[in-house]
């Protein structure tokens, strides 16, 4: 359903997409915003999820999350090489 909030968001997304293209020559359809917020610490996963639901297209990641994800990918790549 279209409402004034959706139309404003769509207009802002279009302007942002055009600005990124003009400055960096990068094309994107529906860009997402990732924010790295430091170490995991005592931040509750529920609190992170609440923040992400307040801003659609926002993805919060901690430095620890990124490290764990990259380590898992590297391990998967190493395991694939071993099985070949």
Phi and psi in radians as a Rosetta constraint file:
Dihedral C 1 N 2 CA 2 C 2 CIRCULARHARMONIC -1.523 0.35
Dihedral N 2 CA 2 C 2 N 3 CIRCULARHARMONIC 2.325 0.35
Dihedral C 2 N 3 CA 3 C 3 CIRCULARHARMONIC -2.432 0.35
Dihedral N 3 CA 3 C 3 N 4 CIRCULARHARMONIC 3.099 0.35
Dihedral C 3 N 4 CA 4 C 4 CIRCULARHARMONIC -1.100 0.35
Dihedral N 4 CA 4 C 4 N 5 CIRCULARHARMONIC -0.562 0.35
Dihedral C 4 N 5 CA 5 C 5 CIRCULARHARMONIC -1.191 0.35
Dihedral N 5 CA 5 C 5 N 6 CIRCULARHARMONIC -0.751 0.35
Dihedral C 5 N 6 CA 6 C 6 CIRCULARHARMONIC -1.124 0.35
Dihedral N 6 CA 6 C 6 N 7 CIRCULARHARMONIC -0.711 0.35
Dihedral C 6 N 7 CA 7 C 7 CIRCULARHARMONIC -1.142 0.35
Dihedral N 7 CA 7 C 7 N 8 CIRCULARHARMONIC -0.746 0.35
Dihedral C 7 N 8 CA 8 C 8 CIRCULARHARMONIC -1.122 0.35
Dihedral N 8 CA 8 C 8 N 9 CIRCULARHARMONIC -0.734 0.35
Dihedral C 8 N 9 CA 9 C 9 CIRCULARHARMONIC -1.114 0.35
Dihedral N 9 CA 9 C 9 N 10 CIRCULARHARMONIC -0.744 0.35
Dihedral C 9 N 10 CA 10 C 10 CIRCULARHARMONIC -1.093 0.35
Dihedral N 10 CA 10 C 10 N 11 CIRCULARHARMONIC -0.732 0.35
Dihedral C 10 N 11 CA 11 C 11 CIRCULARHARMONIC -1.134 0.35
Dihedral N 11 CA 11 C 11 N 12 CIRCULARHARMONIC -0.729 0.35
Dihedral C 11 N 12 CA 12 C 12 CIRCULARHARMONIC -1.156 0.35
Dihedral N 12 CA 12 C 12 N 13 CIRCULARHARMONIC -0.713 0.35
Dihedral C 12 N 13 CA 13 C 13 CIRCULARHARMONIC -1.069 0.35
Dihedral N 13 CA 13 C 13 N 14 CIRCULARHARMONIC -0.750 0.35
Dihedral C 13 N 14 CA 14 C 14 CIRCULARHARMONIC -1.098 0.35
Dihedral N 14 CA 14 C 14 N 15 CIRCULARHARMONIC -0.770 0.35
Dihedral C 14 N 15 CA 15 C 15 CIRCULARHARMONIC -1.100 0.35
Dihedral N 15 CA 15 C 15 N 16 CIRCULARHARMONIC -0.740 0.35
Dihedral C 15 N 16 CA 16 C 16 CIRCULARHARMONIC -1.122 0.35
Dihedral N 16 CA 16 C 16 N 17 CIRCULARHARMONIC -0.748 0.35
Dihedral C 16 N 17 CA 17 C 17 CIRCULARHARMONIC -1.063 0.35
Dihedral N 17 CA 17 C 17 N 18 CIRCULARHARMONIC -0.754 0.35
Dihedral C 17 N 18 CA 18 C 18 CIRCULARHARMONIC -1.173 0.35
Dihedral N 18 CA 18 C 18 N 19 CIRCULARHARMONIC -0.657 0.35
Dihedral C 18 N 19 CA 19 C 19 CIRCULARHARMONIC -1.150 0.35
Dihedral N 19 CA 19 C 19 N 20 CIRCULARHARMONIC -0.743 0.35
Dihedral C 19 N 20 CA 20 C 20 CIRCULARHARMONIC -1.132 0.35
Dihedral N 20 CA 20 C 20 N 21 CIRCULARHARMONIC -0.710 0.35
Dihedral C 20 N 21 CA 21 C 21 CIRCULARHARMONIC -1.130 0.35
Dihedral N 21 CA 21 C 21 N 22 CIRCULARHARMONIC -0.765 0.35
Dihedral C 21 N 22 CA 22 C 22 CIRCULARHARMONIC -1.119 0.35
Dihedral N 22 CA 22 C 22 N 23 CIRCULARHARMONIC -0.709 0.35
Dihedral C 22 N 23 CA 23 C 23 CIRCULARHARMONIC -1.436 0.35
Dihedral N 23 CA 23 C 23 N 24 CIRCULARHARMONIC -0.721 0.35
Dihedral C 23 N 24 CA 24 C 24 CIRCULARHARMONIC -2.008 0.35
Dihedral N 24 CA 24 C 24 N 25 CIRCULARHARMONIC -0.083 0.35
Dihedral C 24 N 25 CA 25 C 25 CIRCULARHARMONIC 1.083 0.35
Dihedral N 25 CA 25 C 25 N 26 CIRCULARHARMONIC 0.575 0.35
Dihedral C 25 N 26 CA 26 C 26 CIRCULARHARMONIC -1.878 0.35
Dihedral N 26 CA 26 C 26 N 27 CIRCULARHARMONIC 2.309 0.35
Dihedral C 26 N 27 CA 27 C 27 CIRCULARHARMONIC -1.768 0.35
Dihedral N 27 CA 27 C 27 N 28 CIRCULARHARMONIC 2.407 0.35
Dihedral C 27 N 28 CA 28 C 28 CIRCULARHARMONIC -2.517 0.35
Dihedral N 28 CA 28 C 28 N 29 CIRCULARHARMONIC 2.641 0.35
Dihedral C 28 N 29 CA 29 C 29 CIRCULARHARMONIC -1.663 0.35
Dihedral N 29 CA 29 C 29 N 30 CIRCULARHARMONIC -1.062 0.35
Dihedral C 29 N 30 CA 30 C 30 CIRCULARHARMONIC -2.272 0.35
Dihedral N 30 CA 30 C 30 N 31 CIRCULARHARMONIC 1.446 0.35
Dihedral C 30 N 31 CA 31 C 31 CIRCULARHARMONIC -1.120 0.35
Dihedral N 31 CA 31 C 31 N 32 CIRCULARHARMONIC 2.588 0.35
Dihedral C 31 N 32 CA 32 C 32 CIRCULARHARMONIC -1.951 0.35
Dihedral N 32 CA 32 C 32 N 33 CIRCULARHARMONIC 2.705 0.35
Dihedral C 32 N 33 CA 33 C 33 CIRCULARHARMONIC -1.924 0.35
Dihedral N 33 CA 33 C 33 N 34 CIRCULARHARMONIC 2.134 0.35
Dihedral C 33 N 34 CA 34 C 34 CIRCULARHARMONIC -1.882 0.35
Dihedral N 34 CA 34 C 34 N 35 CIRCULARHARMONIC 2.343 0.35
Dihedral C 34 N 35 CA 35 C 35 CIRCULARHARMONIC -2.168 0.35
Dihedral N 35 CA 35 C 35 N 36 CIRCULARHARMONIC 2.175 0.35
Dihedral C 35 N 36 CA 36 C 36 CIRCULARHARMONIC -1.661 0.35
Dihedral N 36 CA 36 C 36 N 37 CIRCULARHARMONIC 2.149 0.35
Dihedral C 36 N 37 CA 37 C 37 CIRCULARHARMONIC -1.939 0.35
Dihedral N 37 CA 37 C 37 N 38 CIRCULARHARMONIC 0.492 0.35
Dihedral C 37 N 38 CA 38 C 38 CIRCULARHARMONIC 1.569 0.35
Dihedral N 38 CA 38 C 38 N 39 CIRCULARHARMONIC -2.635 0.35
Dihedral C 38 N 39 CA 39 C 39 CIRCULARHARMONIC -1.416 0.35
Dihedral N 39 CA 39 C 39 N 40 CIRCULARHARMONIC 2.797 0.35
Dihedral C 39 N 40 CA 40 C 40 CIRCULARHARMONIC -1.064 0.35
Dihedral N 40 CA 40 C 40 N 41 CIRCULARHARMONIC -0.878 0.35
Dihedral C 40 N 41 CA 41 C 41 CIRCULARHARMONIC 0.934 0.35
Dihedral N 41 CA 41 C 41 N 42 CIRCULARHARMONIC -2.346 0.35
Dihedral C 41 N 42 CA 42 C 42 CIRCULARHARMONIC -1.838 0.35
Dihedral N 42 CA 42 C 42 N 43 CIRCULARHARMONIC 0.325 0.35
Dihedral C 42 N 43 CA 43 C 43 CIRCULARHARMONIC -1.243 0.35
Dihedral N 43 CA 43 C 43 N 44 CIRCULARHARMONIC 2.182 0.35
Dihedral C 43 N 44 CA 44 C 44 CIRCULARHARMONIC -1.319 0.35
Dihedral N 44 CA 44 C 44 N 45 CIRCULARHARMONIC 2.390 0.35
Dihedral C 44 N 45 CA 45 C 45 CIRCULARHARMONIC -1.020 0.35
Dihedral N 45 CA 45 C 45 N 46 CIRCULARHARMONIC -0.517 0.35
Dihedral C 45 N 46 CA 46 C 46 CIRCULARHARMONIC -1.187 0.35
Dihedral N 46 CA 46 C 46 N 47 CIRCULARHARMONIC -0.720 0.35
Dihedral C 46 N 47 CA 47 C 47 CIRCULARHARMONIC -1.118 0.35
Dihedral N 47 CA 47 C 47 N 48 CIRCULARHARMONIC -0.712 0.35
Dihedral C 47 N 48 CA 48 C 48 CIRCULARHARMONIC -1.079 0.35
Dihedral N 48 CA 48 C 48 N 49 CIRCULARHARMONIC -0.779 0.35
Dihedral C 48 N 49 CA 49 C 49 CIRCULARHARMONIC -1.073 0.35
Dihedral N 49 CA 49 C 49 N 50 CIRCULARHARMONIC -0.691 0.35
Dihedral C 49 N 50 CA 50 C 50 CIRCULARHARMONIC -1.075 0.35
Dihedral N 50 CA 50 C 50 N 51 CIRCULARHARMONIC -0.761 0.35
Dihedral C 50 N 51 CA 51 C 51 CIRCULARHARMONIC -1.109 0.35
Dihedral N 51 CA 51 C 51 N 52 CIRCULARHARMONIC -0.713 0.35
Dihedral C 51 N 52 CA 52 C 52 CIRCULARHARMONIC -1.167 0.35
Dihedral N 52 CA 52 C 52 N 53 CIRCULARHARMONIC -0.585 0.35
Dihedral C 52 N 53 CA 53 C 53 CIRCULARHARMONIC -1.306 0.35
Dihedral N 53 CA 53 C 53 N 54 CIRCULARHARMONIC -0.425 0.35
Dihedral C 53 N 54 CA 54 C 54 CIRCULARHARMONIC -1.197 0.35
Dihedral N 54 CA 54 C 54 N 55 CIRCULARHARMONIC -0.545 0.35
Dihedral C 54 N 55 CA 55 C 55 CIRCULARHARMONIC -2.195 0.35
Dihedral N 55 CA 55 C 55 N 56 CIRCULARHARMONIC 1.735 0.35
Dihedral C 55 N 56 CA 56 C 56 CIRCULARHARMONIC -1.042 0.35
Dihedral N 56 CA 56 C 56 N 57 CIRCULARHARMONIC 2.635 0.35
Dihedral C 56 N 57 CA 57 C 57 CIRCULARHARMONIC 1.293 0.35
Dihedral N 57 CA 57 C 57 N 58 CIRCULARHARMONIC 0.022 0.35
Dihedral C 57 N 58 CA 58 C 58 CIRCULARHARMONIC -1.659 0.35
Dihedral N 58 CA 58 C 58 N 59 CIRCULARHARMONIC 2.286 0.35
Dihedral C 58 N 59 CA 59 C 59 CIRCULARHARMONIC -2.188 0.35
Dihedral N 59 CA 59 C 59 N 60 CIRCULARHARMONIC 1.928 0.35
Dihedral C 59 N 60 CA 60 C 60 CIRCULARHARMONIC -1.542 0.35
Dihedral N 60 CA 60 C 60 N 61 CIRCULARHARMONIC 2.346 0.35
Dihedral C 60 N 61 CA 61 C 61 CIRCULARHARMONIC -2.371 0.35
Dihedral N 61 CA 61 C 61 N 62 CIRCULARHARMONIC 2.518 0.35
Dihedral C 61 N 62 CA 62 C 62 CIRCULARHARMONIC -1.667 0.35
Dihedral N 62 CA 62 C 62 N 63 CIRCULARHARMONIC 2.837 0.35
Dihedral C 62 N 63 CA 63 C 63 CIRCULARHARMONIC -1.012 0.35
Dihedral N 63 CA 63 C 63 N 64 CIRCULARHARMONIC -0.701 0.35
Dihedral C 63 N 64 CA 64 C 64 CIRCULARHARMONIC -1.103 0.35
Dihedral N 64 CA 64 C 64 N 65 CIRCULARHARMONIC -0.669 0.35
Dihedral C 64 N 65 CA 65 C 65 CIRCULARHARMONIC -1.059 0.35
Dihedral N 65 CA 65 C 65 N 66 CIRCULARHARMONIC -0.776 0.35
Dihedral C 65 N 66 CA 66 C 66 CIRCULARHARMONIC -1.142 0.35
Dihedral N 66 CA 66 C 66 N 67 CIRCULARHARMONIC -0.765 0.35
Dihedral C 66 N 67 CA 67 C 67 CIRCULARHARMONIC -1.057 0.35
Dihedral N 67 CA 67 C 67 N 68 CIRCULARHARMONIC -0.798 0.35
Dihedral C 67 N 68 CA 68 C 68 CIRCULARHARMONIC -1.090 0.35
Dihedral N 68 CA 68 C 68 N 69 CIRCULARHARMONIC -0.710 0.35
Dihedral C 68 N 69 CA 69 C 69 CIRCULARHARMONIC -1.150 0.35
Dihedral N 69 CA 69 C 69 N 70 CIRCULARHARMONIC -0.753 0.35
Dihedral C 69 N 70 CA 70 C 70 CIRCULARHARMONIC -1.192 0.35
Dihedral N 70 CA 70 C 70 N 71 CIRCULARHARMONIC -0.674 0.35
Dihedral C 70 N 71 CA 71 C 71 CIRCULARHARMONIC -1.080 0.35
Dihedral N 71 CA 71 C 71 N 72 CIRCULARHARMONIC -0.736 0.35
Dihedral C 71 N 72 CA 72 C 72 CIRCULARHARMONIC -1.102 0.35
Dihedral N 72 CA 72 C 72 N 73 CIRCULARHARMONIC -0.706 0.35
Dihedral C 72 N 73 CA 73 C 73 CIRCULARHARMONIC -1.146 0.35
Dihedral N 73 CA 73 C 73 N 74 CIRCULARHARMONIC -0.748 0.35
Dihedral C 73 N 74 CA 74 C 74 CIRCULARHARMONIC -1.094 0.35
Dihedral N 74 CA 74 C 74 N 75 CIRCULARHARMONIC -0.750 0.35
Dihedral C 74 N 75 CA 75 C 75 CIRCULARHARMONIC -1.072 0.35
Dihedral N 75 CA 75 C 75 N 76 CIRCULARHARMONIC -0.733 0.35
Dihedral C 75 N 76 CA 76 C 76 CIRCULARHARMONIC -1.109 0.35
Dihedral N 76 CA 76 C 76 N 77 CIRCULARHARMONIC -0.701 0.35
Dihedral C 76 N 77 CA 77 C 77 CIRCULARHARMONIC -1.141 0.35
Dihedral N 77 CA 77 C 77 N 78 CIRCULARHARMONIC -0.731 0.35
Dihedral C 77 N 78 CA 78 C 78 CIRCULARHARMONIC -1.108 0.35
Dihedral N 78 CA 78 C 78 N 79 CIRCULARHARMONIC -0.735 0.35
Dihedral C 78 N 79 CA 79 C 79 CIRCULARHARMONIC -1.136 0.35
Dihedral N 79 CA 79 C 79 N 80 CIRCULARHARMONIC -0.651 0.35
Dihedral C 79 N 80 CA 80 C 80 CIRCULARHARMONIC -1.126 0.35
Dihedral N 80 CA 80 C 80 N 81 CIRCULARHARMONIC -0.674 0.35
Dihedral C 80 N 81 CA 81 C 81 CIRCULARHARMONIC -1.149 0.35
Dihedral N 81 CA 81 C 81 N 82 CIRCULARHARMONIC -0.657 0.35
Dihedral C 81 N 82 CA 82 C 82 CIRCULARHARMONIC -1.175 0.35
Dihedral N 82 CA 82 C 82 N 83 CIRCULARHARMONIC -0.581 0.35
Dihedral C 82 N 83 CA 83 C 83 CIRCULARHARMONIC -1.428 0.35
Dihedral N 83 CA 83 C 83 N 84 CIRCULARHARMONIC -0.187 0.35
